Structures are given as C-alpha cells and as structure tokens.
C-alpha cells in the first residue's frame, strides 16, 4: 500500500512516518528511493564520514546540555507517531583544520628555522599573518601555549596521525580526524568564492550519519539509554588528552566571541520506518563495543564505523526485500563471507559473488515493486481513465514522485499514462551514481566487507578489521567457534560454514560443503592470527575476545 | 626365515592404524592374534576413578581428551580392575553398561557417548543431565567423549527447534566453561561431576614410561633369538633403530635421541599442539620400523629388514628421517598431529656454517668421531657416497637434489644426536629448526617452574623485554630494564607506536610503580610475564599477563637479535598488541580513572645509548 505524506504529498509506504516538518524537499527530484529508504543514504559518503557525522550530532547535543542525546519518536496530539526534528550545529574549526590540512609553514619554520624560540615565533607570525586574517582569527595564542614552533609541529603531527580517510586527496575542508572530543570536529564545507564564506554543500557528508543517528535513536528505549550512558561515559563527557591538545591549538577561536559565525547549522533527514529489528541490533553492537573497557575509546571507533555500516547495508537490503515482497524484515538473501579473498578455484567465492549480485539487484526490484504497487493504487487509477488523463497522470507523478518527463518525441503530456509510467520506471531504475545500489556497493567495499577484483567481480571477502569488529561486538565470555558462526548468521545473516549454509539455503542446495568447511577453517585460521581463537583440541575451539572483562556490564549498569 | 611376532604387532601402532572409534579393541585383537602382550600404558587415573565410583558417595565422571589419549583404555581398565568385569566379558554387546554400586545406586558406563544411536541418545542425555545437576542421585555415570563431541551433544540437545531446553543449555554452559578454564571440578558445585581431560593429564613421565614399555617389551629379545641378524656386523635395522633410540650403545646417559624426541613433544605441548599418547607410540614405532621405499607400506617387517641387511640399504631405514615422517606420504603425514608438527619445525631445513662444516669437513674432528661412535650406520657410512663430490668441487657431477636430501638427513641426525651445546661449544642443535630458541625456551620454562635458576631467568627476561620494546615501538632500542607499553592514537595500520600515557614497568622491584614478575602458570604450564603494581589497592583487578608460548618467545628473541621472522610475526605482533592495549587500559584505570590528562602524554624516542627516553608534550596548560 502506498499513501501520501500529509505535508508534501510525496509517495510513502503505508507504514512510514510522515516527513518531519522542518525537512525542506523543494529541491528534490525522483522521490521513489527516498520513500523506501529515507533521506538519505549517500553513495559518496565514506563509512568513516558517516560515523563522524553521527558524532557531530551527539557532541552537539552533549555540548548544548540536552537532556537526551537522542530525540525519541513521540506521539502527536492525535496519537500519531511523529518523526523526530533534530537541529544541530557543527563548528568550522578553521584555525585547527588550516594548520592540520593546509598549512606548509609550520614544519618549515620548525625544521629550518633558528633555534631561538622567540625568533621562530617571529617568523611563524609573519608567515601566517595573512592567512590568519583571511580566516578571521589569530594564531598569537600559540606562543603562550607551546614552548617553540617545533612543539607545535609535533602536536599537529600527533593529531594528524588520527586522520581518517587519509590519502584520499579531498579538499582541505573535507578532511577529518577521529572525533575524540568537541574540538576535534570539523563541519564538512565548501570554501566560497569570496573570502570567509563557507557553506555546507553536503558534498562528502550528506546525511548518512544523520540516518545512523536516527536509527540508534529508534532502538528500544533500554538499549538507547544504555548507549547514551556509555557514549557519555566513554567519549562525550571525557576530556581526552587529544581533545585537550586540539582545544589548546584552537585556543582563541572559541573565546573570540564570534562563535555563532564559526558554526554551520543543519537539521536531520528522514528515516521512514519507526521500528525495525535492525535498529536494535545496531544499538546492541554499539553497546557491546562501548562496554569494552579493555580498549581505549580511540580504538573502538574503527569497529563502530564498520558495524554501523554493516547494519546500514542490512537496512538497505531489508527495506528492498520488504518493499518487494511485503514480507517481514530480515528475510533478504544472506551474505556469504568468503575468507580467502581469492577467486581461484573457489566455490565459496562463486556463491558469494552470486549473493553480492542478487543484493545489488534487490533495491531495483524493490523500486520496481513500489512502482507496481503505486500503479494499482487509487492515486494512479483515479488519475487515468478520465478525459484529462494525460495531464492528471503527469501531475500525479510530479506531486508524488517529484518526477517530470524532460521532453522528447513520444514523451511529455502527449504520451499515454501507461507509457509515462514506464518512462518513470525506467528513469527510477536507471541511475548508476547517486542510486541506493551505488551506496550499497560503496558502503560494503568502504567498510572492508567486500572486495572487487578485475575479472573476478565483487564479492564478500571481509578484511581483518571487519573480523575483529565482529568478534569484539559478539563475544563476551569465550564461545565455541560453531556458536559464534551461528550468532553471525542470526544477527547479520552472514554465512561462513556448512551449518549456516544449510540453514540459509536448505540442506538440498547444490553447494560444495567441503569448500564451506575449508572456508570455516580459513576463518578460524585468520581469527587465530588475530589472536581471537583458543583451540583446545582437534575437536574444540573457542573464539575469545581478549578485551572483554567480567565487570564490563556491571560498570554500565552502575553508571546508568 | 625368522620372524618376531612382536614386530607385526607393533606395526598395528604405526601410522596406518585403524579408525579412531575402535582403536582400543583393534589393539587388543592384534595382541591376541600375534600372541603378544599389549603395550602397557601407564594410567594412574584408573585407580583414582575406580575409587571415586566405588566409594560410599560416588561422583559422576566424564572422561574427555583428544582421540588417542586413551579414554576407552581407561574405561576398560576401570571396569576390569574396579567393577569386577572379567576380560572375556569386555566389551560385550551393550552400549550402556550397568553396575550396582554402593547404597543401591546404579552406575551406568558409556564408553563413547557419540556412538549412542539417535534412538536412545536423547533419553540418555536427559538422564545424564539430571544426574549432573543433582536431580537424580540414585544413578552415577562414567562417560567418555572428546571435548568437541561433548559440547556438541548438549548444544544440540538444548537447541531442539520445537522446545529449546533451558536445563540442557545450563549444562552446556557449565561444561563449556569447565573445559575452557580446564577445571576438573565445578568451583561452585553446581555441576556434580569430575571432568578428567586426559590430554591435560598426560604428564611427561607417563609418556616416558610408555615409551619404555614399548622399547623394553620382553618379546624383543625372546622373539629375536635365533635370527641371523640378531647380532650381525651392522645388524638388523629394526634392532639398530631401537637401540639408537634406547641410547644403549654409549656409556653413561646416552639417551640423547630419546631426550630430543621428548623435547620436541614438550615444545609442541607448550605451543598448544597436544600430541595424544597413541600418536607418541606411532612416532616411536615409526622411528624404529620406518622404511622409505614404499609410501603405501611404510613400515618394515622382519622379511624386509632382512632384505635391507643383505642389500646394505640403510638409507631407507634412517630413523632420523623416520622421526619426522620422511617415510610417509604427504597426506598420511599431515593426518597425524605429531608428524605435521614435526614437519612445521623444519628440522634439518635450517642450518649454520658450523653444522655444515661438521658434516662436510668433519670439523671439529673430535665431535665428528664421537658422533660416529654413537651411530656408525647412518652417518659417514651413508654420507661418504655424496660428500667427496661436493668437497672436491666436482660440481658438474653433483646431483644437487640428492645431495640436498642427504644433507637434510644428516642435519636431522645432528639434531637428534648432537650432545648439548654446552658440552661441545658448537651451536645449539635448535638452530637446525625454525625454533632457534627452542632450547632456551625449555630451559626458561623449567627454570621458572622450578625457581632454582635466577640467572637464567634474568638473562632471558632481559632479552624478552628488549624484543618486546623493539616490536612495540619500532625503535632499535637496547633497553632491557624497562618494559615500555606505547601505542598510537586510535587503530592504525602501523603496528608500532610511540605515544606513551602510563608509567614505566621495571624489570625488578627496586624502583618505580610497576614491575615484572616472571611466574609459572599452572593451568597453561608455561611462563607468564605478570605486571604487578608496587602498592596494589585491595580493589585492584589482576593485570593481564603475557602468556609466553614458544612461538611468541621465538618472535621476541629474534626481534631482540635484530631480525624479523616474517612467517609468524603477524600473529605474534597481534598478541603483543592485545596485551599492550589491554594492560595500558588496566594501568590507566589504576593511575587516573582511564583517561589521562594532557600532561601525561609523552612521546618516546631513542637516546644516544639506545635507551628509550620519554618527553612530555611541551605545552603550557592554563
């Protein structure tokens, strides 16, 4: 079933929330995707930037002393569920990011300058004067903080060592470091033509992190509260030394008084479905990871990033499948993880390749089904079969899907409605960039779950960081390897060994069980090299999480 | 021609043995067939179990262990010695044997839990579950299964699709916990059972005694009486190999070969590669009877031994090659933990100039002669055919492949026969393997356990610290007195890091807040490096120790010596990383409630003497 959004009139699945009031969709075309998956999972946003965007909101809410980190979905006066409306500000942090990502003078002065600290600062001041004034700030405070320019340079090196997506060659205003405190955040912006103008063009950071934030916020309230507590305890309320350092370098900027000009204001997008099991599993993984006191928070961000992306890809598949079949969630074709990372003589690789292919088709099938449902709905049938049908059909597509035919011989208002609908369908299924399947493809590869090789294609071959993340989030006390594999299947629909393959595909499916056995052994081998396996005998091995301590949960509960 | 029935019987212990499940029966039958007494296995647990079961308050007993550790053997012996079963009644038809024991209780004995047919399995598992949880005290069980099967049975019992079973899940959790932690009794007394893991109970003395029983079997002399080759010039290769292994040809403690076999098994065990007793017997039989002519038929018979003597074909019966499974087909070798382990040691594939000098130029002469006296058959006698061509430089006539093979065999002989390096001044024989420091490891392990050689422990601990610091920081430091737990900010591909946020850890207790204790860990049976704080608070948790396995030891010592062994460095580096990360967090919690202040952040660098120094970030924090 399809219904129309109360405010904007766009097409929505029957179980979706209305769009939040603040959401401006005037500029949006081709709505079909957004109705199914929301606004927006963006193909050019790397997984690290998704996590960082989510942290932008969390740090903002902590800094603004909001009572809750997450804004729960609430009922309006008529008892209808209402979409969250969350507005947040992200600092531009220009001084620090200039020194980290654009400045060439500091290392020069530090290495070639005179050994006299005072003279060094003199040169530094001369060389940075112009840029400082362009940025509308001053670097003078650095002299009082750092003994000499070399110390400043060392500090910058240290912070730079936490850059994510380093070597990507992005513009200096789209480079980011680990979000280990409020002074380590940078709004992702475009530098305007005129000096001192920066606007959030959402070129690399476009709402995927807001979606992550909304998903976490829609987990059941116990989990949400635990995640809130842990986030505060482990990160948001911690004054990490790295943030202390960033703050010292930033210095004058925050005290300059012109704070409001130095931030960018944003508001979150649209997540259609109020409750889904995948939101809970996402929150469970955040809880499990943040509970690991054996690892410092800066080491936990990597697994958080990977599993958040894994859940977002599961979300994409879930929504596709539900839209296609109308069935319950979590019935999409499973992932098959191939553990050798090689396509040679590898039956498991071929199965995995097939699963990847079917996943890439699934969103298109979802859109196709969505349009089919629409074509049988009153919205469409009422528009056709009248004397004005061409005009009304065209208007309906424009109103509900923000789609307009851009001309051509057999198109436009002259085409019959059925033809028009097929043109719309073709255009919705066509896209390569900016499509949800492009997002799926980039996310799975970006998070290290899938690899693409020439001639062999793309398939699921997780890297070591993904394996580590899965162990850290799913193992507390040691578990038998077989139990761990079952958990992966139940929680993520990931197939590794024989037994999960039989559960996923049925025991009659034509598969090489021998090869799956080898695949399982490869997983064990890789986990052993990573230090996560304790083999007791040739018949019995445990997966261990060396960072789990018995007291971890007790600490969360005590703090909550 | 003369035949000793013992030889045919021993062949049944060889690497072509029957299937796992029926092994005990198979051996008994072979013994009967050949009219030879079976090899006596030392099994001190038999009486312990017998007493437990026949006491006034009997306890359930679960026997577990790897295939070949003697689960069935133990059960048979308990039945024969303590439960009144007569040998001819064993094993009988019933899969569940029933006995009446004290106070009207019933003892149910199941030799192999996994052998139970599906039809009775569920019911029996149910019953065992009740007994294990103390709900039925009128029945006592003695059951055997390997650890994986044991867990699998309760796991699947608890996961029945139609009715998930909480009780059985409870037993699964308890069993899994006990097996993992290697507890024989449940500390909290919930699980009413004694769990004996025969793999962990395999004490070196049991191994030694059992090898003795095999090598000193009465039929050796009796059965060979009257054979032409009993005391020939070179003699029967079987008797020759046996006597080399017994070490009887030299005066005094000449059991070098046997001690080396014992050492490699000990090193494997310390690396968590457990070799079951049956495979140790297989190894001994293969050393004595191995023959490399036909991989499908890799063991000598008396007839074939006769041929070897006549043709003087001793290169085919080389016991040092046999010891590493050189007479076996690749897939046979890999099927046996013992041979695949020995293969992974690469014995004879590594070498030093000294060893090659000893083989090719017989220098030092006194040592070469001593080795000849120990073994006049497999040394010079075999090697003299190839060596001259190499030494004289007639390279064009040299068949490199067979020369290489001959060298490898000779190096293996050195590994198994070279006297301790302390006696000869020659390199340690462990340099002929991938575990260059294998000997040091065993000495270290023993010294830590016995606590009687502080000097050795200190010297080696210093080398470990040096290797650790180098692996950790990526700097070529010579610091042996302080353990530096440094890192990066966040996960990074760079395995080394120089950001330091905690306190130094001293090698000795003299100064500083934290120091190292090298302790013997009973459970793992190997040294642990334990960091302790000088003034521990009563609430302080136990700090995570560094579990020093031979592989990690090898890695750290090689790094300390300036090389990086690539084949296993990644795994070892991960271990170092986990240890460091976890310990830094624990220490951070002791020092300042987890997150350090900026003043605590220091960067490590090397001073001019190769010592590590730390520098604060030079900032003024207002």
Interface residues (C-beta under 8 A of the other chain):
Chain A: X144 X145 X146 X147 X148 X151 X154 X155 X158 X161 X162 X178 X180 X238 X239 X240 X241 X242 X244 X245 X248 X293 X294 X295 X296 X298 X299 X301 X302 X465 X477 X478 X479 X480 X482 X483 X528 X529 X530 X531 X534 X535 X536 X537 X538 X539 X540 X542 X546 X547 X549 X551
Chain B: X65 X66 X67 X146 X147 X148 X149 X151 X152 X155 X176 X177 X179 X180 X199 X272 X274 X337 X488 X489 X490 X491 X492 X499 X501 X541 X544 X570 X571 X574 X575 X577 X578 X581 X582 X584 X585 X586 X588 X589 X594 X595 X596 X597 X598 X600 X601 X603 X617 X618 X619 X620 X621
